[in-house]
Amino acid sequence: MSSPKPAPSLEKAPTSPPSDSDDDQETFHDAATHFSPEDEATLLAESNATKAEANTLFAQRDYAQAISTYDRALSSCPNYLDYELAVLKCNIAACHLYLEHWKNTIDSATEALENLERLDPLPEQSRGDKQQQQQQEEKQNGTAKPTRSLGKETSSSDDTVVEIPPDEDEAAALHRLTNSDARLADIRRIRIKSLLRRARARHRLATWSSLTGAQEDYTLLQSLHTAATTTTKSSLHTQNIASQDLRTVRDALARLPAEIDKAKDKEMGEMLGNLKDLGNKILSPFGLSTDNFKMVKDEKTGGYSMNFEQGAK
């Protein structure tokens, strides 16, 4: 089988401030425990060094060994550093995708997304739409409430007013906000990568449930891209999808409904075949068979009804 395209690329965590992490079977770090800055830096340096080895193996297309090495990087990294965990797991998903290990790709990408969700939860769509509608109505009616501030103000990259404590230096605060926005951009970039990899694996797995999951992932990717390209809030532009990936998303969404229906009919047919075999074993002592029972599909609902025919053979 050919490798899925476009080829996945590795993700790298920023080197300053350092942060790459995950827990593993070899070394367990209690989730409630935070290491001292010195110990954390030591563990992180070890993890980063191991990750660099894995990156080299990936570049050499030794994906199986790269996975093992990424796992070692995870084991030496504190398990409360969710972003760094997500980077490593996203890279592991890329390796599995190349190896066509669809289920492992799905698992690794899902774990990466769970780590990212703790850092930057996706908003509830209905809630976001309701708030946006309410704000628009307030602007039209002239009833929008002014923003209140208790201290000096500056604007972050998402155009919302951020309050700076009166005792904090403004230059230091701006530096902190810039770093925060940069990390948010990285988080959302890795989210896009993880969603793409999981969606591709689900699509290639090609079961009824996996195709439905792929459709959900591709729909989310499209909505994130749409939000990024239709809003003036610059922080959301970090969710833009590359043109080649966007074509993949749109093509998949166009093809998936028919593929889902086909997979559903196939799996339902296999399930009914298995039930028929089981039924024949049960009914044969009574001189009956499943041929005495006629399954009729309701084309409107997709459900089935059963009719009994006494003389059927």
Disulfide bonds with the S-S distance in Angstrom:
none
